[in-house]
Amino acid sequence: MNSAASLSPALSPVLPALAGMDARLLRLLDAVLDEAHLARAAARVGLPLPAAASALERCRQLLRDPLLEDGGTQMRLTAKAQALRETVRQMLAGDADAPAASPTQQLSSQAAVTQRVRILMPDYPAQVVAHALYQELATAAPALDLEFQTWLGDADASTRLERGQTDLVLGSAAPSGQVRGREVLQERCVAVMRRDHPAAHSLTLARWLAYPHLQIACHDSLNRMMDEQVAMQGLRRRVGLVIPNFLMAPALLQDSDLIAVMPMHCVPAATAAHPVALACLRPPLPLEAPPLRLLQHRRHAEDASVALVAQVLERLVRLRFEGR
């Protein structure tokens, strides 16, 4: 792209990345910057949505910016994306004669899409996002199938990702080796109990340890962190009940003196169907909830279907849980 040299000096750090993009990638980027909507941008440049999602992810990596962010009711451009709009237009104007992607190339991109994406994540937040994820992908990529696999903890999820037994992990494990990831949600820990629990008005460390604890086995990272913190103070906590998942917790907490510690996003909101109102208090230990990360193996770096599912899943998690 010869026009790069005449562009805004303020954008000089990203000019090499823009200059390295081919015309097809630049056209999609231009459409995304105009539409602030991936599906409309894909339709505008004539790309199948999975291929467009893969191309957008490539742009994000090159420019080191998400480009689109959650605006509440709709997606919006990031500050860097807004600054790029005129620059990208100028670059395309200087390359107006570049050939468009042929129908054969488009069909090849579509044919390369994997037909099933396997996802590992705890039952919460899976219960909240699974329906919306399926609905959106059924419209955007109707040939794409999803498989939610049984969550057995972060360590198991990392192992299965390394072995190629799953495609996407939403959990607290950190990226390592060939596994890459990004933070989707920074959470806070809360101590959860029934509203009229004797400790609900003043949760000191002594009070917390005086009652039996409800432990959710699938959250191995947080359980290990709690046990280490308690042991450092020469104390012990009594785990009165261990359950495999978060969905069992509300009813058990509501009808007992059990206390659980969990990330806030794992505390189900009270609804008409499940009117369980629980007290959420600051834990009496300096506990930081591990961030929720979206992880995938580098073997899927060019997999358009995995990129599409990851993009939609990340947006839905942010939309449903940020600010809780």
C-alpha positions in Angstrom: 0.0 0.0 0.0 1.9 3.0 -1.3 -0.4 5.6 0.3 0.7 4.6 3.8 3.5 7.2 3.9 1.1 10.2 3.5 -1.2 9.2 6.3 -1.7 10.7 9.8 1.5 10.8 11.9 -0.6 10.2 15.0 -1.3 6.7 13.6 2.3 5.9 12.7 2.6 3.0 15.3 -0.1 1.0 13.4 0.9 2.0 9.8 3.2 -1.0 9.3 0.3 -3.3 10.3 -2.1 -1.6 7.9 0.4 -1.5 5.1 0.9 -5.3 5.5 -2.8 -6.0 5.0 -4.0 -7.2 1.6 -6.9 -5.5 -0.1 -9.5 -8.1 1.1 -8.6 -7.6 4.7 -8.6 -3.8 4.3 -12.1 -3.9 2.7 -13.5 -5.9 5.6 -11.8 -3.6 8.1 -13.3 -0.5 6.3 -16.8 -2.1 6.3 -16.5 -2.9 10.0 -15.4 0.6 10.8 -18.4 2.0 8.9 -21.0 -0.5 10.2 -19.7 -1.2 13.7 -21.4 -4.6 13.1 -19.7 -7.8 11.8 -22.7 -9.4 10.1 -23.5 -6.2 8.1 -19.8 -5.7 7.2 -19.6 -9.3 6.0 -22.6 -8.9 3.8 -21.3 -5.6 2.4 -18.0 -7.2 1.2 -19.5 -10.5 0.2 -17.9 -12.7 2.8 -19.5 -15.6 4.7 -19.8 -14.6 8.3 -17.3 -17.3 9.7 -14.7 -16.1 7.2 -15.4 -12.5 8.1 -15.0 -13.3 11.8 -11.7 -14.9 11.1 -10.5 -11.9 9.1 -11.7 -9.5 11.9 -9.7 -11.5 14.4 -6.6 -11.2 12.2 -7.1 -7.4 12.1 -7.4 -7.3 15.8 -4.2 -9.2 16.2 -2.3 -7.0 13.7 -3.6 -3.7 15.2 -3.5 -4.9 18.8 -7.0 -3.6 19.5 -10.5 -5.3 19.8 -11.9 -2.6 17.3 -15.4 -3.4 18.5 -16.6 -3.2 22.1 -19.9 -3.7 23.9 -22.0 -0.5 23.9 -24.9 -1.9 25.9 -27.6 -2.4 23.3 -25.2 -2.6 20.4 -21.5 -2.9 19.5 -19.5 0.3 19.1 -16.0 1.2 17.8 -13.1 1.5 20.2 -11.2 4.8 20.3 -8.4 3.4 18.1 -11.0 2.1 15.6 -12.5 5.5 15.3 -9.1 7.1 14.7 -8.4 4.5 11.9 -11.5 5.2 9.8 -10.1 8.0 7.6 -6.7 6.3 7.3 -8.2 3.1 6.0 -10.4 5.0 3.5 -7.3 6.7 2.2 -5.4 3.5 1.8 -8.3 1.9 -0.1 -8.6 4.9 -2.3 -5.0 4.4 -3.3 -5.7 0.8 -4.2 -9.1 1.1 -5.9 -8.0 -1.2 -8.7 -7.1 -4.2 -6.5 -9.1 -7.3 -7.5 -11.9 -8.3 -5.2 -12.1 -11.8 -3.7 -13.5 -14.2 -6.3 -16.6 -16.4 -5.6 -14.2 -19.3 -5.7 -12.1 -17.8 -2.9 -15.3 -17.1 -0.9 -16.5 -20.7 -1.3 -13.1 -22.0 -0.2 -13.3 -19.9 3.0 -16.7 -21.2 3.7 -15.8 -24.8 3.0 -12.9 -24.5 5.5 -15.2 -23.9 8.4 -15.2 -26.7 11.0 -18.8 -28.0 11.5 -18.6 -28.6 15.2 -17.1 -26.4 18.0 -16.6 -28.0 21.4 -16.8 -25.7 24.5 -15.8 -26.3 28.1 -17.1 -24.0 30.7 -18.8 -24.3 34.2 -22.5 -24.7 34.4 -22.6 -21.1 35.5 -22.2 -19.0 33.2 -23.1 -21.7 30.6 -26.7 -21.7 31.8 -27.0 -18.0 31.1 -25.2 -17.7 27.7 -25.9 -21.1 26.0 -29.3 -20.3 24.7 -28.3 -16.8 23.3 -25.1 -18.3 21.8 -27.0 -21.0 20.0 -29.7 -18.6 18.7 -27.2 -16.1 17.3 -25.1 -18.7 15.6 -28.1 -20.6 14.2 -28.8 -17.4 12.2 -25.2 -16.4 11.5 -23.8 -19.8 10.7 -26.7 -22.4 10.4 -24.3 -25.3 9.5 -22.3 -24.8 12.6 -22.9 -27.2 15.6 -22.0 -26.6 19.2 -21.1 -29.1 21.9 -21.0 -28.1 25.6 -18.8 -30.6 27.3 -18.8 -31.6 31.0 -16.8 -29.2 33.2 -14.4 -30.9 35.6 -12.3 -27.9 36.7 -9.6 -25.7 35.2 -6.8 -28.2 35.4 -8.9 -30.8 33.4 -10.0 -28.1 30.9 -6.4 -27.1 30.2 -5.3 -30.7 29.7 -8.1 -31.4 27.3 -7.4 -28.2 25.3 -3.7 -29.2 25.0 -4.7 -32.7 23.8 -7.2 -31.4 21.2 -10.2 -32.8 23.1 -12.0 -29.5 23.2 -11.8 -26.2 21.1 -12.7 -23.4 23.5 -12.4 -23.0 27.3 -14.0 -20.4 29.4 -12.5 -20.6 32.8 -9.8 -19.3 35.2 -6.8 -21.2 33.9 -3.9 -19.1 32.7 -2.5 -19.3 29.1 0.6 -21.5 28.8 2.6 -23.2 26.1 0.5 -23.4 22.9 -2.6 -22.2 24.7 -3.4 -18.6 24.2 -6.2 -16.6 25.9 -7.6 -13.3 26.8 -9.4 -12.0 29.9 -13.2 -11.7 29.4 -14.3 -10.8 32.8 -12.6 -9.6 36.0 -14.8 -10.8 38.9 -15.0 -10.4 42.6 -15.5 -13.1 45.2 -18.6 -13.0 47.5 -19.6 -15.0 50.5 -23.1 -16.3 49.8 -25.8 -17.3 52.4 -29.5 -17.1 53.1 -30.8 -13.6 53.7 -31.7 -14.3 57.4 -28.4 -16.2 58.1 -27.0 -15.4 61.6 -23.8 -14.2 60.0 -25.4 -12.1 57.3 -25.3 -8.9 59.2 -21.6 -9.1 60.2 -19.4 -11.6 58.6 -16.1 -11.7 60.5 -13.5 -14.4 60.0 -14.5 -16.1 63.3 -18.2 -16.1 62.2 -17.3 -17.4 58.8 -15.3 -20.3 60.2 -18.0 -21.1 62.8 -20.5 -22.3 60.2 -20.2 -25.2 57.7 -19.1 -24.3 54.2 -20.7 -25.3 50.9 -17.9 -26.1 48.5 -18.4 -26.2 44.7 -16.0 -28.9 43.5 -15.8 -27.6 39.9 -14.2 -24.3 41.0 -10.9 -25.9 41.9 -8.8 -22.7 41.5 -10.9 -20.7 44.1 -11.1 -23.7 46.5 -7.3 -24.1 46.5 -6.9 -20.3 47.1 -9.2 -20.4 50.1 -7.6 -23.4 51.7 -4.1 -21.8 51.3 -5.3 -18.5 52.9 -6.9 -20.3 55.8 -3.9 -22.5 56.4 -1.5 -19.5 56.3 -3.3 -18.2 59.4 -3.1 -21.6 61.2 -6.8 -22.1 60.9 -9.1 -24.7 59.4 -12.6 -24.4 57.9 -15.2 -27.1 58.0 -16.6 -28.1 54.5 -20.0 -29.4 55.5 -21.1 -30.2 51.9 -19.4 -30.7 48.6 -21.5 -30.4 45.4 -20.3 -30.8 41.7 -21.7 -27.6 40.2 -23.1 -24.1 40.9 -26.7 -24.8 39.9 -27.3 -26.9 43.1 -26.1 -24.1 45.4 -29.0 -21.7 45.7 -31.6 -24.1 47.2 -29.0 -25.6 49.5 -28.0 -22.2 50.8 -31.5 -21.0 51.2 -32.6 -23.8 53.5 -29.5 -24.2 55.7 -26.7 -22.4 57.6 -24.2 -23.3 54.9 -22.0 -20.5 53.5 -20.4 -20.6 50.1 -17.7 -18.4 48.5 -18.0 -18.0 44.7 -17.5 -15.5 42.0 -20.3 -13.0 41.7 -21.2 -14.1 38.2 -21.9 -17.6 39.6 -24.6 -16.4 42.0 -27.9 -16.9 40.1 -30.1 -13.8 40.1 -33.6 -14.3 41.7 -36.3 -14.8 39.1 -40.0 -15.6 39.1 -39.2 -19.2 38.3 -36.5 -19.4 40.9 -37.2 -16.8 43.6 -34.1 -17.5 45.7 -32.8 -14.3 47.2 -29.4 -14.7 48.7 -27.1 -12.4 50.7 -23.8 -11.6 49.1 -21.1 -10.2 51.4 -17.4 -9.4 51.2 -15.4 -12.5 52.3 -13.4 -12.1 55.5 -10.2 -13.1 53.6 -8.4 -11.1 51.0 -9.6 -13.3 48.1 -9.4 -12.1 44.5 -11.5 -14.1 42.1 -9.4 -15.4 39.2 -10.3 -13.6 36.0 -12.6 -15.4 33.6 -10.5 -16.1 30.5 -11.4 -17.4 27.0 -8.7 -19.9 26.0 -7.9 -21.7 22.7 -5.0 -23.7 21.3 -2.8 -22.2 18.6 -3.8 -25.1 16.4 -7.1 -23.2 15.9 -5.4 -19.9 14.9 -6.8 -20.0 11.4 -10.1 -21.8 12.2 -12.9 -19.5 11.2 -15.6 -21.4 13.1 -13.7 -21.3 16.4 -13.0 -17.6 15.9 -16.7 -16.9 15.3 -17.9 -18.8 18.4 -15.2 -17.2 20.5 -16.2 -13.7 19.4 -19.9 -14.2 20.0 -19.3 -16.0 23.3 -17.0 -13.2 24.6 -19.6 -10.5 23.7 -22.4 -12.4 25.4 -20.5 -13.0 28.6 -19.5 -9.3 28.8 -23.1 -8.3 28.1 -24.7 -10.6 30.7 -22.2 -10.3 33.5 -20.2 -7.1 33.4 -21.1 -4.7 36.2 -22.8 -7.4 38.4 
